[in-house]
Amino acid sequence: MRSCLAVNLVTYMSDFSQLTLKTLAIHRVGNKLRNEGVLAAPHTYPLQDQLLRNALFDYFLQPFTRYNEYYQFTHHTNLNLNEIYTFCRHIFEDKGDFLEESVNIAKHLYNQSIHPQIKGGEVFIAYFADCIIDDEMTDAIGIFKSEEKDAFFKPDESSGAVLLSLEKGINLKRLDKGCLIFNTAAADGYRVQIIDKVSRSDGEARYWKDDFLRLLRVQDNGFATESYLNLVHQYGEDTFGVEQGKKDQLVFLNKSIQYFSDHDLFDVQDFTTQIFEDKPEHVSRFTEFKERYEAENNLLAAPDFKISHPTVKLMKRKLRSLIKLDTQIDIKLNSDTTEQYIERGYDEERQMFFYKIYFTEES
């Protein structure tokens, strides 16, 4: 994890409400290991059909409305040596280069498609106008790849009866891989969002984000929020989970998530005071753990930052408040207030731990 959690971080938010699809090129990129080659479009794709334009718009952009993570192009020696960054910069500087640079993008993707499990597919490269990011109106370039094909029935009534034929095509509800490059912060590697639905193995998982695009997470409030919740989760596992069992770990986690949900600004002093109000002995232990965690993960300490609530919602789903027992029984704690209704103990006769749960009625 890269150095982050700096104070006065930015919260990036994108708004597609005024965005328009201006130009599109569609190429076919195969697997280089199998010498499948690249089928490059000889011209940009016509967009006169409004129904097709609307369908493409939803196919490309709908998946990004659920994510709030932003990245930037990087290179270990010189940013200009990042191929996709350079191709996109040329397009932003001269839109007349769009088709030529889109072919360069497709060829670069082909050169990275050397893992045996990477599937060939259609690559859509689009130019969008009037996207709003961080209150700035700007343009964006989209790179989207369709790999998986779904079977569907095509009805035919021309013979006076309904006949079905089985065909394969692109599922408009599932974008396999994609990225949006916003024309902002150019000197810092632009601002980029990504989608990657197909990751069966380490080699395949790395090729889109790391090999093809070469991205790092941006040091924004979303990343700071996510990093701190991961820190909190790890502290709960290392401390409460080991010493006092899963219940106290999840109560601590739920109290921490509730703090992030209820506040707009994270303040480490206020956080530790509230979370460890009934366990003051944990304040110094948590502070020591925090400093060690930040050092091990190359994080810069920050006394405060603006909480990203979309990130909190995503982390709530990721950090499940579930006690999974080896007796095939799961217990879910929905909030820290459930602590008073559950007790943990040990049965000497059975030589087993147990949970005692109090309730008024079942539902």
N, C-alpha and C positions, 0 to 999 in steps of 0.2 A: 504494500500500500504506500502511496507516495506521500510526501510531506504536505500536510494540509492543516485544517482547523485554525486558519488565521483569523484574526478579528476583522470586523467590518467586511464580511464576505458578501458576495452578491447572491441574490435569489433569482435565477433565470426562470422565466415562464414564457411559453410560446402560445400564440393565438392564431388559429387558422381561419378565423371567421371572414377575413377579407382576402384570403389567399386565392390566387388564380393559377391554373396550369397553362403555361405559355408554350412550351416546346417539349417534345418527347422523341426519344430514339429507343428502338427496341433491338437488342442484339441477342444472339444465342451463344452462351459460353459453356464449353464442355470441360471434361476432366483432362488435364494435361498429361497425367500419368498414363491415360489410355489413348492419348493422341486424338482426342475428339475435336479439337480445333475451336475456332471462333467464327461464327457467321455474323459479319458486321453489316449493319443496315446501310444501304447506299444513300439514304436520305432520311430526314426526320419524318415521324409518323403523322399523317393527317388527323386533325382533331375537330373536324367539322360536325361530327355526330355528337350532339349534346348528351344523349343518354350514355354513350360510351365514355365521354369525358367525365360525367358524373360518377359512373361506376369506377373508373380509374382513380378518380379523386378519393373516393371512399376506401378503395383497396389500398392505396398508397398511405393515406394519412390517418385513418381511423385507429390503427394500432398504437400510434404515437400519443394519442390523447390519454392513454393509461400510464404513461411513463413520465418521470420528471428528472431523469438523470442526464447530465450534460458532459460531453467529452471534448477534447481538443486534439488536433493532429500533433504528432511529435516525431522527433528523430534524434538519435543519440549524438549526432554531430552537427547537423544543420537542418533546420525545418524545411528549407527549400528542396532538400533531398527526399522528402516524403512525397511520393509520386502523386497520390490522390490530392494532397494539399495543393501541389503545383498545377495539376490539371484543372482543379476547381478555381484556383486563382486566375488562370488564363480565361476561363469561361466568364467569371465575374467581371474581368477587365475588358473582355471583348466577346460579346454574345455571339458574334459571327463565327467564333471558333467552336461553337457548341458541338456540332456533329463530329468534327475531327477529334476533339478532346474526349467525347463520349466513347469513341472507338478506342482511344488510348486507355480509358478507364476499363473497358471490357477486356482488352489485351492484358492489362496489369492483373485483373482478377484471374484470368486464365493462367498466368504465370504462378499464381499462388495456389491454384487448384491442383495440388500434387498429392493430397492425401487420398488413399484408395476409396474411402467412403464418401468423398465429396461428389455430389450429383451435379450433372450439367443442368442447365435451365435457362429460361429467358431472363435477360437483364434489362430492366427498364431504367433509363436515365432521363430525368425530368428537370425542367427549369420552372420554378415557381416565382411569382411576383407577389408583393404586398403581404408578407408574413410579418407579424409583430412578435418581437422577442425582447424582453426587458424594456418594454415601452418604446422600442425602436422599430420603425417600419423598414423592412429590408427584403431582399430576395433570398432564395434558397435553391439548392441543387439536391435532388433526391436520387439515390441509387438503390434499386430494389431488385431482388432476385427471387424468382419462383422455381422451386426445386421439386416439391411433391405434387403429383397429379392425382386428382380424385376422379373416380368413376361416377358417371351420371347417366340417367335415361333421357333420351331425346325422343319425344313423341312425334309421330307423323300421321296426319289424318288425310292425306291426299288420295288414298285408295278407298275412301268411304268408311274406313274403320280406323281405330287407333292402333297403330303399330309402334313398338318401342325398339330403339337401337341403343346399344351400350357404347358410350364414348368416354374418353378421358379428357380432362381439361383442368384449368387453374381454378381453384376454389377462391372466390372473391372475399371470403370471410377469414382467410388465413394467409398472411404475408410471412414467408419463410425467413427472409433476411432483408434488411433495409437500413438506410441511414439518411438523415437530413442534415445537410451542411448549410448553416445560416451565414450570410455574408456580414458578419460582425466579428470584432476582435481578430481581424486577419493576421496581425503581427504576432498574435498569441496562439495561432493554430485554428482559428475560427471556433464556432460553437457547434457541436455535433450531437445529434441523438441517434441511437441505434436500436434495431430490433434483430434478434437472432433466436429463432424458434427451434432450429435443428442443430443439436450438439450431442452426437452419440458418443464421441470419444474426445480425448484431449487434443489430438491433432486437428480434428474437424472443428472443435470448439474454438481453437485459437485462430484459425485461418481468416475468419471474417474481421474480427476486431483487431487482432494483433498483427497478422501477416499482411492482410490486404489494406486495412485502414490505418493501422498503427496509432491507436488512440490511448489517451490517459484521461481519467476522470478530472473534471474541472474542480478547482478549489472553491466551491460555492456552499451556500448554507444547506442545501440538500445533502451534500456529501458530509458536511460537518454533523448534521443531524443523524444520518445513517451510521457514521463512525462512532458517535457517542452511544447510540443505542446498542451497537455491537459490543462496545466496551462494557456497558452495563450488563448485557446478557452474559458476557464472559465472566464478569465478577460474580454474578449470581451462581453460575455453574461451578466456579472454582472455590467459592466460599460456602454458600448456603447448601448447595447440592451435595458437597462432600461432608460437611459437618452436621447439617440439620435435616437433610432430606429434601426431596423435590418440592414439597409444599411451601416451605419458607423461601425457596429459590423463586418460585412462580409468584408468590405474594410480593416479593421485592421487585420482580420484573414488571408486574402489573402496576405497582405504585409508580415505578419509573416512567412507564409508558403514559400513565395518566398525567403525570407532571408535564410531559412533553405535549400532551393533548390540550392541557388547560392553560399553557403559557405560550406567549409569542416570542419571548426572549429567554434563552437559556443562560442562567447564572450559576456557576458551579457552587458557590457558597450557599446560595438559596436552595439549590437542589439537594446538597448533602444535609442541610439543616432540616428540610422537610421530610426527605426520604428516611433518614435515620433518627427521626425525632424520638422514637422509643428504643433505639439501639445506638446510643451515642458512641459506644465503643467501636463502632464500625467506621466512624468518620475518618480517623487517622489511617485505618487499614485500607479504606477505599481510596484515599488520597495517594497512598503508597502504590497501590495496585494501578491506579490511573497513570501515575508517572512512569511506572515500569511498562505498562501496556503501550503508552505513547512512544516510549523509546524503542521498544521492540518492533513496533509497526511504523516507525519513522513518521510520527504525527507531531505537529507542533501544538503545544498546549495553548488553549484559549480560555480566558475566564468567562467569556460570554459570546453568544452569536444568536442570530435570528433563527428561530425554529422553522423548518419547512414542514408544514402540516400535511401536504401530499406525501412526503417521505414518511411521516409518522404513520399514515394510513397503510402504506405499503409494508412497513416494518411490523405493524400489528399482525398482518397476515403471515409474515415470515416467521416471527418469533411466537410460535404457538404455545399457549398456556395449557399444556397437556401433561398430565402425569400418566405415563405408560408403565403398567405393572407387568411382571413376568407371569401373572396369573390370567393374562388376556383381558384385564379390566383397565379401562382408561377413565381418568377423572379430569374434567376440564374446569379450570378456575377462570371465570369470566372477568373478575376484577379483584382488587386487593381487599374489598369488603367481605369476601367469602372466607377470609382467615378465621373469623369467629365461629364458623359453622363446620370446621374440619379439624380433627386432632390426629396427630401421629403418635403411635406407640409401638411397644414390642411385647409379644406374647411369649413368655418363657416356656410354656408348655408345648406350643407348636414350633418354637424357635423361628418365628417369622415376625416381620413388621406388619403393622395394620394401620388403616385409616378409619376413624370414626366420624361419620357425617350426620349433622343435625338438619332437620327440615320440618316444615309444618304440613305440607301436602305435596303429592306428586302431580306432575302434569304430563 
